[in-house]
Amino acid sequence: MNKQKVFAIALVVLLGALAIGGTSAYFTYSDKARNVITSSGVKIELIEDTEEVGVDGRPIPFTNVDNAMPGDRISKIPKIKNVDEGEVFVRMRLFASVEYADGREEKISPTLFNLDFSRSWSSKDGYYYYMYPLGKGETTQALFTTVVIPKTLADKYQNAKFALTLKGEAVQTANNGATALEAQGWPGE
């Protein structure tokens, strides 16, 4: 065969291959899917009310108390509210301190005061664990409702300022134990 015929056959084969390839391009299709998975959050609010009710029918928030005396009963009602979407377990820790009249400060045990702890909370390792999971918008029962200053308070506490500080924490309930006492992943652990 002469070179022109070989070239012509090669050209026809090449054009045929291009035609088939070009035709197959018309039969292809592509698509794109974007799937978004959003995790649930954990967010709580620590609430401190009193037993007093305002004109609107809502509890009056706790504020500092001045001139308290031994034997005084002070209304302080700490609770935790779940303000996020996911169900959570919660716990609280209670700290106490005193600032003496001479300006010295010292950490003290919260047991110096008489607190009426709720049975809905369980004490373990310095924390108070709420025994029930909290759904969206739900609030715990109060950890306690009153702080009673002992009538036998020592003279060294005259003109002192006491501070009861609460810290609330939460973790998700999903795949995290059956109770707050079994849950893992608490802040600081």
C-alpha positions in Angstrom: 0.0 0.0 0.0 1.2 3.4 -0.7 1.8 5.9 1.9 -1.2 8.0 1.0 -3.6 5.1 1.5 -2.0 4.2 4.8 -2.3 7.9 5.8 -5.9 8.0 4.7 -6.8 4.9 6.6 -5.1 6.2 9.7 -6.9 9.5 9.4 -10.2 7.7 9.0 -9.5 5.6 12.1 -8.4 8.7 14.1 -11.5 10.6 13.0 -13.7 7.6 13.9 -12.1 7.4 17.4 -12.7 11.1 17.9 -16.3 10.8 16.7 -17.0 8.0 19.2 -15.2 9.9 22.0 -17.1 13.1 21.2 -20.3 11.2 21.1 -19.7 9.5 24.5 -19.2 13.0 26.0 -22.7 13.8 25.2 -23.9 10.8 27.3 -22.0 11.6 30.5 -23.5 13.3 33.5 -22.2 14.6 36.8 -23.9 15.8 39.9 -22.8 17.1 43.3 -24.4 16.6 46.7 -23.6 18.5 49.8 -24.7 16.9 53.0 -24.5 19.0 56.2 -24.5 17.4 59.6 -24.9 19.8 62.5 -23.9 18.8 66.0 -26.1 19.6 69.0 -24.8 22.1 71.5 -24.5 22.2 75.3 -25.4 25.5 76.9 -26.8 26.2 80.3 -27.8 29.2 82.4 -27.4 29.4 86.2 -30.4 31.0 87.8 -30.5 32.3 91.4 -33.9 33.4 92.6 -35.6 34.0 95.9 -38.9 32.9 97.3 -40.2 36.4 96.9 -42.4 37.1 93.8 -42.6 40.4 91.9 -45.7 42.2 90.7 -45.4 40.3 87.4 -45.7 37.0 89.3 -42.1 36.0 88.6 -39.5 35.1 91.3 -37.3 38.0 92.3 -33.6 37.2 91.5 -31.2 36.8 94.4 -29.1 39.8 95.3 -26.4 40.4 97.9 -27.7 40.6 101.5 -26.4 43.2 104.0 -26.5 43.2 107.8 -27.2 39.5 108.2 -27.2 38.2 111.7 -26.7 34.7 113.3 -29.9 32.8 113.0 -31.1 34.6 109.8 -32.8 32.6 107.1 -31.9 33.8 103.6 -33.8 32.8 100.6 -31.4 31.7 97.8 -32.7 29.3 95.2 -30.1 28.1 92.7 -31.2 26.2 89.6 -29.8 25.4 86.1 -31.7 25.9 82.9 -30.9 24.1 79.6 -30.9 26.8 77.0 -29.7 24.7 74.0 -31.3 22.1 71.7 -29.7 18.9 73.1 -30.6 17.0 76.3 -28.0 17.4 79.0 -26.9 16.2 82.4 -25.9 18.9 84.9 -24.0 19.3 88.1 -23.1 22.2 90.4 -20.2 22.9 92.7 -20.5 25.2 95.8 -17.6 27.3 97.0 -17.6 29.5 100.2 -15.2 32.2 101.3 -15.1 34.9 104.0 -13.6 38.3 104.0 -12.9 39.3 107.6 -13.4 42.9 108.9 -9.6 43.4 108.7 -9.6 42.6 105.0 -8.1 39.1 105.2 -9.8 36.5 102.9 -10.1 32.8 103.4 -11.8 29.9 101.8 -14.2 28.2 104.1 -16.4 25.1 104.0 -20.0 25.7 102.7 -21.1 23.4 105.6 -20.6 26.4 107.9 -24.1 27.4 106.7 -27.2 25.3 107.1 -28.4 24.5 103.6 -31.6 22.5 102.8 -30.4 20.4 99.9 -33.0 18.9 97.6 -33.3 15.1 97.2 -33.2 15.7 93.4 -29.5 16.2 93.6 -26.8 13.7 94.6 -23.5 14.6 96.1 -20.3 13.0 94.9 -16.6 14.2 94.7 -17.4 17.7 95.8 -20.2 18.2 93.1 -23.9 18.0 93.3 -25.4 16.0 90.3 -28.9 16.5 89.2 -30.6 13.1 89.0 -32.6 13.7 85.8 -31.7 14.7 82.3 -32.8 18.2 81.1 -34.4 18.7 77.8 -34.5 21.9 75.8 -35.8 24.8 78.0 -36.2 22.7 81.1 -34.9 23.8 84.5 -33.7 21.7 87.5 -35.3 21.8 90.8 -33.5 24.0 93.3 -30.2 22.7 94.7 -31.3 24.3 98.0 -33.8 27.0 98.9 -32.4 28.6 102.0 -29.1 29.5 103.7 -29.3 29.7 107.4 -26.6 31.5 109.3 -25.9 29.4 112.4 -26.9 31.0 115.7 -23.6 29.8 117.1 -21.4 31.7 114.6 -18.0 32.6 116.2 -17.2 36.1 117.1 -14.3 36.1 114.5 -17.0 36.5 111.8 -18.4 39.8 113.1 -18.6 42.4 110.3 -17.3 39.7 107.8 -18.6 39.3 104.3 -19.4 35.7 103.2 -19.6 34.6 99.6 -21.4 31.5 98.4 -20.4 30.9 94.8 -22.0 28.3 92.6 -20.6 26.9 89.4 -22.8 25.0 87.0 -21.6 22.5 84.4 -23.3 20.4 81.7 -22.6 17.5 79.3 -24.7 15.9 76.6 -26.8 12.8 77.5 -26.5 11.2 74.1 -24.2 8.2 74.2 -22.9 9.3 77.6 -24.2 7.0 80.4 -27.6 6.4 82.0 -27.2 9.1 84.7 -25.3 12.2 85.5 -23.1 10.2 87.9 -22.1 7.9 85.0 -21.6 10.6 82.4 -18.1 11.6 81.2 -16.6 14.6 79.5 -17.4 17.1 82.3 -15.5 20.4 81.9 -12.1 20.3 83.4 -11.8 16.5 83.3 
